Amino acid sequence: MSPADDDARTPTARPPSLTDRTIEAVREGIRNGSLVPGELYSVYRLADELGVSRSPVRDALLRLAETGMVAFERNRGFRVVVPGARELTEIIAVRLALEVPAAERAAVRATDVDRAALHAEHLAMQEAVLAGDETAFMLHDHRLHGLLLDLAGNAHAARIIDNLRDATRLVGASTIKQSRSLDDVYREHRPILDAIDDGDPGAAGAAMRLHLESTGKLLLRGAMGARDTSLWEDLVDPVSGPGDR
């Protein structure tokens, strides 16, 4: 890839707006547990705590409401929302739609530097497995997926996936201990990186699909407390008609 091509792929960085910073502050509050699902929070108090005016806070919450992460109560405030079974299935459907082609594009576009960065995150995941550190593991898992989305060159898709991943945190930190271990998840990423190393977009996309479907089915099983597959078939596999099931 020529320097000109690389420059064309990299978007011009811009400083985050107050709204962007507020969105990140709310998401961090959800991650660290300081914003608890179901509790009512004041827009005014949040603005005071962040040291910003109410306008960027309202704008940030409106954007987060579009992702389903928060819900407004008229003249009262907002609540963090725990996604239900249907919302979880829709989240996985969107992730499949965005991250499978992103993995395919990464296999075509990745440079040696890109591949080294991906392997560094994967190695950090392995080290977290050995240490039994789920928090560190999920951080590096998040970064690895972020690198793949960056390689696809779609910053908007990366922001969408960030919001969706945070939404699934509200139903539990992860699918760990739900029939798979940290090591299982670590190993699910290996075929994705192997395909990118080989420059094989088809294999990269297939490996990403397998990983996301494994994650999605475990999340859905935990949310529903049963093995009902109707939502999955309706929202994730809509191409198969009733006669194909």
N, C-alpha and C positions, 0 to 999 in steps of 0.2 A: 504494500500500500504506500502510495506517495505521500509526502508531507501535506500536499494540497488536499488529497482525499481525507487524510486524518483531520485536517482543520475543518473540512466541510462536515465531518461526522460529529465534531465536538461543538455543542451549542455555546453561545456566548454567556458566560456566567453573569448573574445579576444579584445584587444584594437582596436578601429576603425582606419582604414588606412586613409591616406590623401585623397584618393579617396572617401572613405565612408563619411568622414567629409565634403568634397566638395559637395557630393550629398545631404547631409542633409542641407547644407547652401543654395543650390539652391532651394530645396523644401521649406525651411523656407521663402526664398525670394518670392516664389510663393504664399505661405499662407498669408504673411503679406502685399503683394501688391507692394513690392519694385522691383520685376521683373514683368513687365507688358506684357501681351500677345500681340504679333505682333511687339513689338519694337526690333530693332537689338542691340545685345550686343556683346562686344568684349571678346574673350577668354583671351586675354592678360590683359585687365583691370580687369576682374573677378579674375584672378590669383593674381594680385597686391592687390586687395581689401581683398582677403582672406589670403594674406601673404604666398602663396605656389607657387611652380613652375607650369609651364603650363602643364606638363605631367599629374599630377593627375586631373587637371581641364578637360583636353581633355578626359581622361578615364571616369570621372564622367559624362560628357555630352554625351559621346557615350552610356553609360548605360542608361541614362535618355531618349536618343533618341530612344532606343529600346522599351521603354514604351509608346512612342508617346508624351511625355511631352515637348520635345524640338526638333527643326529641325535646321540643319546646312545650312548655305549659303556659298558656296565655296569661300574661301579667304576673307570672309567678317565677319563671326561671327555666332551667333545662335539666334534663336527666341523661345520664349515660345509659345506653340501651344494650341489653344482652340479646344477641341475635338468636332467633328460634331456628327450628329445623329447616324451614323453607329458606330463611335468609342465609343460613350456612350453605345450603345447596346452591343457591344463586351465587354466593361468593366463590365457591369452587368452580362453577361454570364460567364465571368471568376470568378467574385466574387461568383456567385452561385455555380460554380464548386468547389471552394475552401472553402467557408465559411459554406455551408450547411453540408458537412461532418465534418468540424471542430467543429461545434456545436454538432453534433452527438457524436464525440469523447470526447468532453468536458463533456457531460452528463455521460459518462462511467468513465472518468479519474479524474473528479473534486474531490478534498478533501474538508474538512470543511473550510480550509484556503482559497482555491481557490474560493469556493462559497461566503465566506465572502468578498473577494476582489471584486467579480462581483457585489454583492449587494451594496457595498460601492460606486462603480461608478454609479450604477443605482440610488442610493439615491442622489448622487451629481447632476445627471441629473434632478431629481425632484426639487431639490433646485434651479437649474438654470431656470427651468420652472417658478417657483413661482417668481423669480427675473426678469423674462423676459430677461435673459442674454443668447443670442444665441451663442456667442463666447464660453462661459464656457460650455454651453450644448454640443456643437459640440466637444469640447476637451474631455469631459467625455464619450461621445458616441464613440469617436475614441479609448479611452483607454479600454472601455468595449469590443469592437470588438477585440482589440489587445490581451486582456487577453484570450479570447476564442481561438484565433489563437495560442497563446503560449501553451494553454492546449493541443491543437492538436499535439504539438511537432514538427511542421514543420516551422523552422525559415525562410526558403526561401519563403514559401507561405505568411508569415507575411510581408516580405519585398515587395513582389509583390502587396499585398493589400494596403500597405502604399502608394506606387506609384500611384495605380489606384484611391485611394480616393483623393489624391492631384490633379490628373488630372481632376476629376469631379468638384473640387472647382473652376476651371477656367470658368465653365459655370454659376457660381453663387455660393454663399456661401453654399447653401443647397437647399432642396426642401421645406423648410419652407416658408409659405405664398403661396405655390402652392397647394391649396386644403387641406392642413393639417397643424396643429399647432405643436409647440414644445411638447405640452402635448400628441398629437396624436402619435408622434414618440416615446416619453417616454413609452407610453402604449404598443406600438408594441413590445418593448423589454421584457415586463413582461412575456408573455408566454414562451419565450426562457429560462428565468431564472427559471420559475416554472418547466419546463421540466428537467432542469439540477438539480434542487433541488430534483426532483423525480427520478433521474437516468434513464430518459426515452429518449434514443437517437432518436427514431423515431419522437417523439413530438418536440424535440429540433430542429431537422433538418427541420421539416415542418414549425415551427414558424419562423426560420431564413429565409427560402425560401419566406414565405409570406411577411416578412419585406423587404427583398431585392427587391422582385418583385414590391412592392408598391413604393419603392424609385426609381427603374429603370424606371417604367412607367411614373412617374411624371417628371423625368429628360428628358426622351425622348419626352414627350408632350411639355415641355418647349422649347426644341431644335428645334422641327419641327413645332411648332405653330399649330398643328392639332392632330387629334386622329388616324392618320394612324398607323395601327398595323402590316404592312407587315414586317418591319425590325425585330420586336419582334418575330413574328412567325417564321421567317427564321433563326434567330441567337440564340434565347433563347429556343424556342419550336420546334427544328428541328425534333423531333420524330413523330410529327403529320403530316401526309401526306396531300396532297391537298384534298383528299376525306374526311378528318376528320375535316376540318375547316368549 
